Amino acid sequence: MREYLLVFLVAGVASYLLCVFARELAIRSGAVARVRDRDVHATPIPYFGGVAMLGGLGAGLLVARHLPFLGTSQPTVFHDAGIVLLGGAMICAVGVVDDLIELDALTKLGGQIVAAGFLVLNGVQLWSLNLPGVGQFSLDPTQAMLLSILLVVGTMNAVNFVDGLDGLAAGVVLIGAVAFFVFSYQLADANGYTLAITAAMLCAAMGGACAGFLPHNFFPARIFMGDSGSMLLGLVLSGSALTLTGQFASITVSDGGGFAQLLPILLPISILVVPLADLVLAVVRRTRRGQAFYQPDKEHLHHRLLEFGHSQRRAVIVMWLWAGLIAFGGVLISLYSGPLIWALLALGAIVTVALTFLVPRVQRPGEARIEEHLVR
């Protein structure tokens, strides 16, 4: 556990320091987020936060390779981690180009499919599903390839969709990374496997990269992650989930029953249930209007929270709370049982609902002027 903590800290420090250089590079190259009708920022903000997070992720994995415990793990651990890192670099490069010249949606989708395909062709994919009452169900190559690409591309777009307020996407992925780290670490322990596994190592590095980026990105943001960051985080999060089915011959978590058997597949989805719900609602909303599903609008969940009376910071914290409730709730009920767990989850749900619907109020003019001043 101490080595994972060190990986987290190194990735965080590297990401934090690299944000300074990435911001300057973005300004010099003109990669700046212009103010559009659907945006909530009032002044142009530089991109390339994804480049800094990629550097932090790479620094964390580099340190892990030289640690006494993680460094002596099975070759597949660093092979899969390296493949995910290379896939992340590929999609980050696509995002950098988009931040510079704004690619069309179909071109970006093509880049996402290529990066996801790179993972699959190098063995980072779904291999089997552990179904309650059925046991281990092996997938044929075509099914495994299609489901794996769908999971990776869907996760990348879900993170991209939720990246609409300062600090929102980075915080949601940080929460998801910590939750998935806890689950994969406990899963390895419960099944008698070595605790040096790819999923835990990737989540530790990714969580650190997000934590280092957040001080620069929380309201008022000085740098945006851009598509280079949102697609990178989505690929690494989904890639870490895919490695579980490749490195575990079978999965058993006794306390969680059938739900626990499905959690390696359900947890990556539950971690991003907020952005995934936002993605589905956006597609339905735009299709009903006769629009293309990829055409932007200003009706995402974070926009609705602002209209409901939340400030930017409070809207972000509310969405963090929902993401944490669902992600850690899934982990807790899979690993532990008993009335105390359900009581904690119920308390968390009550607090989250109260902060969402009871706390918001329309800002007083003085508060609005202060927030507008901070944005500028």
N, C-alpha and C positions, 0 to 999 in steps of 0.2 A: 504493500500500500504506500509506503514512503517513497518508493521509486516512481510510482504513478503520480504522487503529489509533486515530485520534482519535475516530472515531464510537464505537468500542468503549469507550474510556476515558470519554467523556462519558456514555454510557448507563450505565456502571458506577457512576460517581460519583452521578449523578442517582438511580439505583435505590437505592444505599446510603443516601443522605440521606433519600429519601422513605419508606424503611422505618420510620424513627423516627416520622414523622407517621402513616403507615398503621397502625402498631401502636397508637398512642394512639387513633386513630379507631375501630379495631376494639374496643378495650376499652370506650370510651364508648358504642358502639352495641350492645354485647353479642354481637358476632360473634367468638365464642370457641369453640375446639375442646374440647368436653367429653370427658372420659375415658370410652371405651367398651371393651367386652371385647376387640375386635379391635385396639385401638390399643396402641402401645408407649410412649407418653408417659404420665407419672404425674400431671401437673398440667395444668389448662386452659391452652391456648396461643392467643393472638389470631390471627385470620386477616388477610386483606387484603394479603398479600404480592404478590398479582397486580396490585393497584392500583399499588403502587410500581414493579413491573416494567413495567407499561404506561406509566407516566410516564417511566421510563428509556428505553424503546423510542422513545417520541415525542421525547424530548430528543435522542437520537442521530440520528434521521431529520431533525429540525429543523436540527441543526448541519450534517448532510450537504448539505442544500439550499443552504447558504451557503458551501460550500468551493469553491475554484477549479476543481478537476477534477470532482468528483461533481456540483457545482451546475450545470455546463454540459452534463450528460449529456442523452440523448434524453428527450423528454417522457414516453414510456411508462415510463421507469424510475421516476420519482416518482409517476406515475399508479398503477402497480401497487402500489408501496410504500404509497401512501396508502390504497388499497382494502384491503390486508391490515391496515393499522393500524386502519382503521374497523371492519373485521370483527372484529379483536381487541378493540376497545373494546366492540362489541356482545356478544361472548361473555363478556368480562370482567364486564359488567354483569349478565348472567345468573348468573355465578358469585358475584357480590356478593350478589345476592338469595338464592341458595342458601346462602351462608355465614350469612346473617341468619335465614332462616326454614326452611331445608332443604327444597328442592323435591324432588318425587318424580322417579324416574329417567326416566319418559316425558316429563315437562315439560322436563327438561334436554336430553333427546335432541331434542325439538322445537326448542329454542333452538340447538342445535348445527347442525341441518339448515338453519335459517334463516340462521345466520351463514355456513355453507358455501355456501348458495345465493346469498347476497349477493356472495361472491367470484366465483362462476360468472357471474352476471348482469352483472357489471362486467368480464368478460374475463380474470379470473385463473382459469385452468382448463387442463386437458390439451387440447392441440390435435392432437398427433400422437405416434406412437410410432416410434422408430427401431429396427427389428427386424433382427437379423443375418440376412443372406441374402435379406431382403425389401426393406430400405431404409426410407424414410420412409413410414409407414402413417398416413394421415389418418383421424381418427375422425369419425363423423357427429355432429350436435349432441346427440342423445339419449345416445349412448355417452359422449361427452365430459363431459356434465353428470353422469351417474350415476357414472362412474368418479372424477370430481373430488370430488364430494360424499362418496363412499365413502372416498376417501383422507383428506380433511380430517377427517371425523367419526371415522374409525378412529384417526387420529393423536392427536386430542384425547383420546379415551378411553384410548389406550395410555399417554399421559403421566399421565393421571389415575390409572390403575391402579398405576403404579409409584411414585406419591407416597405412600409409606408409612413412610419413615424420614427423619430429619432430614437435609436436604441431598441426598437421593437424586435426586429428579426434577430439581432445578435443575442438579445436576452432570451428569446424563446428557444433558440438553438443551444445556448448555454445551459438552460434548464433541461432541455432534452438530452444533451450530452451527459450531464451529471446523472440523470435518471437512468439512462441506458448503461452508463458505466457501472452503477450500483447493481443493476440487473445482471449484466454479463459477468461481473466479478463474482456475485453470489451464485450464479448459474454454474460457473466453472467449479466453485468450491463444492456445491451440492452434488455435482456429478463426478467428483474426484479427479478432475482435470487440473493441469497446471494453471496457476493464476496468471501466468504470462500469456495473454491471448490478444489477438489483433483488435477485437472490438473494444476492449477496455483501454488499450493503448491509444487507439485512434480517438476515442471519446475524451480521454484525458488531455491529449494534445489539442483537439478541437475546442474543448471547453476553455482551456487556457488561452487559445487564440482569440476566442470571443470575449473573454474577460479582459484581455489586454486592449482590445479594440473599443470596448464600451465607454471608457472614460472620454475618448475622443468623439464618440458618436451619440452619447446621451444628450438630451435637450439642454442647451442649444448645441446642435452638432457642429463640429468643425471639419468633419470628413464623413462621406457616405461610403458604404461598402460597394454600392453599385451592383450591376449584374455579375461582375467578376467575383464579388463576395457571396451574394445570395446563392448563385449556382454552385460555387465551391462548397459552401456549407451543406447544401442539399445533397450533393454527391457524396461527401464524406460521411454524413449521417446515415444515408441509405447504404453506402458501401460497408460501413461498420456492421450494420445489421446483416448484410449478406454473408459476411465472413463467418457468422455463427453457424450457419448450416453447413459450411464447408469444413469447419474445424471440430465440430461435435458429431460423433457417430450417432449418438442418441441424446435426448434431452429429458431429464427428469427433475421436477421440482415437486416434492410430495405435498406440501401444504396447499398449493393452489389448484389441485385437481386438473380438470380438463382445460380450464382457462390458462393455467400455467403452461400447459403443453403448447398452446397456441400463441403465447406471449412473444416468443421470438419474432413472429410475423406481425402480431397485433401492436406490439409496443412502439415500433417505429411509426406506425400510423397514429397511435394514440398520442404520441409526443407532439405530433404536428396536426392534431385534430382541429385546432383553432384555424391555422392557415389553410388546411384542407377543406374545412367547412366554408371558409371565405372563398376558396377557389371554386367549389361546386356552386355556391350561391351566385358567384360572378358569372359563371358559364350559363346557368339557368336564366339569370336576369338578362344577360345580353342576347341570348338566343330568343327569348320571348319578345324582345324589342326588334328582332330582325337584324341585330348587329353580329359581326364576327366575334367569336368567343374571346379573341385576344385583344380586341379593342378596349382601351382603358376607359375608366369612368371614376367618379368620385363617390362611390357608394360601398366601399369596402367596410368591414367591421370597424376598423379604427376611425374611419370617417363618421360612422354612425355614433360612436362613443363621443366624439367631439361635438356632434350636433346635440347629443343628449345632455351636455353640460360639463363634461370632463375637460380638464386642461390637457395639454399634450402629455405632460409627465404622468398625470394620473391615469390617462387612457392607456399608456404603455404599461404601467404597473398593474392595472386591471387585467390586461391581456396576459401579462406574465403570470399572474395568479391563476388564471384559468388554465394556462398551459402547465403550470406546476401541479395543480390539483389533479388534472387528468393523467399526466405522466407519472408522478410519484404515487398517485392512487393505484394505477395499474401495477406498479412495482410492488407496493405494499400488499395488495390482496393476492398477488401471485406467490410471494415469498413467505407471508405470515398469515395467520388466521386468528380468530377470536373477536370478542365484542369490542375490545379496546381499539383495534384497527378500524372497525366500522365507525366507532364513536369519533375517532380522530378525523376520518374522512368526512363524516357528517358535519363536524365543527368547521373543517376547512371549507366545505361547500357553503355553509351558512355565512361565514365571513366573506367569502368571495362574492356571493350573491348580494349581500348587503352593500359591499363596496361598489358593486356594479350599478345597482338600481336605487339605493337609498342615499348614498353620499353625494352624487353629482348635483351640481347647482349651476345656474347661469353665473358666469363670472361678473363681478362688479367692474365698472369701468376702470377703476384704478388698477385692478389685477390684470385686466386685458392689456392696459398700456404697458405694464411691467413686462408681461410675457412678450408683447410685440417688440419692446426694446431689447429683450434678450435675443430674440430671433435676429434682429438687425445687428 
